[in-house]
Amino acid sequence: ARTALEGVIKILIFLLYLFLVTRMKDIRRVFEYHGGEHKSIACYEAMEELTVENVRKQRRFHPRCGTSFMILMLLIGALPPKGYRRLRAWKARLRGRVRGT
């Protein structure tokens, strides 16, 4: 229970930080561009010409986004020790399916 509580506190601190930071005009502008950067990178990686039309077709989510990774790490950190065991078991089952065993 203590580990879960610590994880929830970490997530709340992070959300409070995001809330406070978005009140700053310059940082809000950075956040506005963040999704556009993802779309531009996705367009480039799809080897499409970098035009407004092609970039608009892309998704805002990028699999190697540092922000998404940080949020994932906070969520995993909020898991109680039992959650880690379940996560390892799920990972092992998934690995077995990929190998075909």
MARKOLPA-567946 format. One line per 3 residues: number of its first residue (from 1); for each residue x, y, z of N, C-alpha, C, O, CB. Coordinates in steps of 0.2 Angstrom, whole numbers, plus 5000, padded with zeros to 4 digits. Glycine has a CB too. Layout:
<nodes>
NUM) X Y Z X Y Z X Y Z X Y Z X Y Z; ...
</nodes>
This chain:
<nodes>
1) 5004 4994 5000 5000 5000 5000 5004 5006 5000 5003 5011 4997 4995 5000 5006; 5010 5006 5004 5014 5012 5004 5017 5014 4997 5018 5019 4995 5020 5011 5009; 5019 5008 4993 5022 5010 4987 5017 5013 4982 5019 5017 4978 5025 5003 4984
4) 5011 5010 4982 5006 5013 4978 5004 5020 4980 5003 5024 4975 4999 5008 4979; 5004 5022 4986 5003 5028 4989 5009 5033 4986 5007 5039 4984 5003 5029 4996; 5015 5031 4987 5021 5035 4984 5020 5036 4977 5021 5041 4974 5027 5031 4986
7) 5018 5031 4973 5017 5031 4966 5011 5036 4964 5012 5041 4960 5015 5025 4963; 5006 5036 4968 5001 5041 4967 5003 5048 4968 5001 5053 4964 4994 5039 4971; 5007 5049 4973 5010 5055 4975 5014 5058 4970 5014 5064 4968 5013 5055 4982
10) 5018 5054 4967 5023 5056 4961 5019 5058 4955 5020 5063 4952 5027 5050 4959; 5014 5054 4954 5009 5056 4948 5006 5063 4949 5005 5067 4945 5004 5051 4947; 5003 5064 4955 5000 5070 4957 5005 5076 4957 5003 5081 4954 4997 5070 4964
13) 5011 5075 4959 5016 5080 4959 5017 5082 4951 5018 5088 4950 5023 5078 4962; 5018 5077 4947 5019 5078 4940 5014 5082 4937 5015 5086 4933 5021 5071 4937; 5007 5080 4938 5002 5083 4935 5001 5090 4938 4999 5095 4934 4995 5079 4937
16) 5003 5091 4944 5003 5098 4947 5008 5102 4943 5007 5108 4941 5004 5098 4954; 5014 5099 4942 5019 5103 4939 5017 5105 4931 5018 5110 4929 5026 5098 4938; 5014 5100 4928 5012 5101 4921 5006 5107 4921 5007 5111 4917 5008 5095 4918
19) 5002 5107 4926 4997 5112 4927 5000 5119 4928 4998 5123 4924 4992 5110 4932; 5005 5119 4932 5008 5125 4934 5012 5128 4928 5012 5134 4926 5012 5125 4940; 5016 5123 4925 5020 5125 4919 5016 5128 4913 5018 5132 4910 5024 5119 4917
22) 5010 5125 4912 5006 5127 4906 5003 5134 4907 5000 5137 4903 5000 5122 4905; 5003 5136 4913 5001 5143 4915 5006 5148 4912 5005 5154 4911 5000 5145 4922; 5012 5146 4911 5018 5151 4908 5017 5151 4900 5016 5146 4897 5025 5148 4910
25) 5016 5157 4898 5015 5158 4891 5020 5155 4886 5018 5152 4881 5014 5166 4890; 5026 5156 4888 5031 5153 4883 5031 5145 4883 5032 5142 4878 5038 5155 4885; 5030 5142 4889 5030 5135 4889 5023 5132 4886 5024 5127 4883 5030 5133 4897
28) 5018 5136 4887 5012 5134 4883 5013 5134 4876 5010 5129 4872 5006 5139 4885; 5017 5138 4873 5018 5138 4866 5022 5132 4864 5021 5130 4859 5022 5145 4864; 5027 5130 4868 5031 5124 4867 5027 5118 4867 5027 5114 4862 5037 5123 4872
31) 5022 5118 4871 5017 5112 4871 5013 5112 4865 5012 5107 4862 5013 5112 4877; 5011 5118 4862 5007 5118 4856 5011 5115 4850 5008 5112 4846 5005 5125 4855; 5018 5116 4850 5022 5114 4845 5024 5107 4845 5025 5103 4840 5028 5118 4844
34) 5023 5104 4851 5025 5097 4852 5022 5092 4848 5025 5088 4845 5024 5095 4860; 5015 5092 4847 5012 5088 4843 5013 5089 4836 5014 5084 4832 5004 5089 4844; 5015 5095 4834 5017 5096 4827 5023 5093 4825 5025 5091 4820 5017 5104 4826
37) 5028 5093 4830 5034 5090 4829 5034 5083 4828 5037 5080 4823 5039 5092 4835; 5029 5080 4832 5028 5072 4831 5025 5071 4824 5028 5066 4820 5023 5070 4836; 5021 5075 4822 5018 5074 4815 5023 5075 4810 5023 5071 4805 5012 5079 4814
40) 5027 5080 4810 5032 5081 4805 5037 5075 4805 5039 5073 4800 5036 5088 4807; 5039 5073 4811 5044 5067 4811 5041 5061 4808 5044 5057 4804 5046 5066 4818; 5034 5060 4809 5031 5054 4807 5031 5055 4799 5031 5050 4796 5024 5053 4810
43) 5029 5060 4797 5029 5062 4789 5036 5060 4786 5037 5057 4781 5027 5069 4788; 5041 5063 4789 5048 5062 4787 5050 5054 4787 5053 5052 4782 5053 5065 4791; 5048 5051 4793 5050 5044 4793 5046 5039 4788 5048 5034 4786 5048 5041 4800
46) 5040 5042 4786 5036 5038 4781 5038 5040 4774 5036 5038 4769 5028 5040 4782; 5044 5044 4774 5047 5046 4767 5042 5049 4763 5042 5049 4757 5050 5040 4764; 5038 5053 4766 5033 5058 4762 5036 5065 4762 5040 5066 4766 5026 5058 4765
49) 5034 5068 4757 5037 5075 4756 5034 5079 4762 5028 5078 4764 5034 5078 4749; 5038 5083 4765 5036 5087 4770 5031 5093 4768 5034 5099 4767 5042 5090 4774; 5025 5092 4767 5020 5097 4765 5015 5097 4771 5014 5093 4774 5017 5096 4758
52) 5011 5103 4771 5006 5103 4776 5001 5098 4775 4999 5095 4780 5003 5110 4775; 4999 5096 4769 4994 5091 4768 4996 5084 4771 4993 5081 4774 4992 5090 4761; 5003 5082 4769 5005 5076 4771 5006 5076 4779 5005 5071 4782 5012 5075 4768
55) 5009 5081 4782 5010 5081 4789 5003 5081 4793 5003 5078 4798 5013 5088 4791; 4998 5084 4790 4991 5084 4794 4989 5077 4794 4985 5075 4799 4986 5088 4790; 4990 5072 4789 4988 5066 4789 4991 5061 4795 4988 5056 4797 4989 5062 4782
58) 4996 5064 4798 5000 5060 4803 4997 5060 4809 4993 5065 4811 5007 5062 4803; 4999 5055 4814 4996 5055 4821 5001 5060 4825 5007 5060 4824 4996 5048 4823; 4998 5062 4830 5002 5066 4835 5006 5062 4840 5011 5064 4842 4997 5071 4839
61) 5004 5056 4841 5008 5052 4845 5014 5049 4842 5013 5047 4836 5003 5046 4848; 5019 5049 4845 5026 5046 4842 5028 5041 4847 5029 5042 4853 5031 5052 4841; 5030 5035 4845 5032 5030 4849 5038 5031 4853 5039 5028 4858 5033 5023 4845
64) 5043 5035 4851 5049 5037 4855 5049 5044 4858 5054 5047 4859 5055 5036 4850; 5043 5046 4860 5042 5052 4863 5044 5052 4870 5042 5047 4874 5034 5055 4863; 5049 5056 4872 5051 5056 4879 5046 5058 4884 5046 5055 4890 5057 5061 4879
67) 5041 5062 4882 5036 5063 4887 5032 5057 4888 5030 5056 4894 5031 5069 4884; 5030 5054 4883 5026 5047 4884 5030 5042 4888 5027 5039 4892 5024 5044 4877; 5036 5042 4887 5040 5037 4891 5041 5039 4898 5040 5035 4903 5048 5037 4888
70) 5041 5046 4900 5041 5048 4906 5035 5046 4910 5035 5044 4916 5043 5056 4907; 5029 5047 4907 5023 5046 4910 5022 5038 4911 5019 5036 4916 5017 5048 4905; 5024 5034 4906 5024 5027 4907 5028 5025 4913 5026 5021 4917 5027 5023 4901
73) 5034 5028 4914 5038 5026 4920 5035 5028 4926 5036 5025 4931 5045 5030 4919; 5032 5034 4926 5028 5036 4932 5022 5031 4934 5021 5029 4940 5025 5043 4931; 5019 5029 4929 5013 5024 4930 5016 5017 4932 5013 5014 4937 5009 5023 4923
76) 5022 5015 4929 5025 5009 4932 5027 5009 4939 5027 5005 4943 5030 5006 4927; 5030 5015 4940 5033 5017 4947 5027 5017 4952 5028 5016 4958 5036 5023 4947; 5021 5018 4950 5015 5018 4955 5013 5011 4956 5009 5010 4961 5010 5022 4952
79) 5015 5006 4952 5013 4999 4954 5015 4996 4960 5021 4997 4962 5015 4994 4948; 5011 4993 4964 5014 4990 4970 5018 4984 4968 5018 4982 4962 5008 4987 4975; 5022 4981 4972 5026 4975 4971 5023 4969 4967 5025 4966 4963 5030 4973 4977
82) 5016 4968 4969 5012 4963 4966 5011 4965 4959 5011 4960 4954 5006 4962 4969; 5011 4971 4957 5010 4973 4950 5016 4972 4946 5015 4970 4940 5008 4981 4950; 5022 4973 4949 5028 4971 4945 5028 4964 4943 5030 4962 4938 5034 4973 4949
85) 5026 4959 4948 5026 4952 4947 5021 4951 4941 5023 4947 4937 5024 4948 4953; 5015 4954 4941 5010 4953 4936 5013 4955 4929 5012 4952 4924 5004 4956 4938; 5016 4961 4930 5019 4964 4923 5024 4959 4921 5025 4958 4914 5022 4971 4925
88) 5029 4956 4925 5034 4952 4922 5031 4945 4920 5033 4943 4914 5039 4950 4928; 5025 4943 4923 5022 4937 4920 5019 4938 4914 5019 4934 4909 5017 4934 4926; 5016 4944 4913 5013 4946 4907 5018 4946 4901 5017 4944 4895 5009 4953 4907
91) 5023 4949 4903 5029 4950 4898 5032 4943 4896 5033 4942 4890 5035 4954 4901; 5032 4939 4901 5035 4932 4899 5030 4928 4894 5032 4925 4890 5036 4928 4905; 5023 4929 4896 5018 4926 4891 5018 4929 4884 5018 4925 4879 5011 4927 4894
94) 5019 4935 4884 5020 4939 4878 5026 4936 4874 5025 4935 4868 5020 4946 4878; 5031 4936 4877 5038 4934 4874 5037 4926 4871 5039 4925 4866 5043 4934 4879; 5033 4922 4875 5032 4915 4873 5027 4915 4867 5028 4911 4862 5028 4911 4878
97) 5023 4920 4866 5018 4920 4860 5022 4923 4854 5021 4920 4849 5012 4925 4861; 5027 4927 4855 5031 4930 4850 5035 4924 4847 5036 4924 4841 5035 4936 4852; 5038 4920 4852 5043 4915 4849 5039 4909 4847 5042 4905 4843 5047 4913 4855
100) 5032 4909 4848 5028 4903 4846 5029 4897 4850 5027 4891 4848 5030 4901 4839; 5030 4898 4857 5031 4892 4861 5024 4892 4865 5024 4887 4870 5037 4893 4866
</nodes>
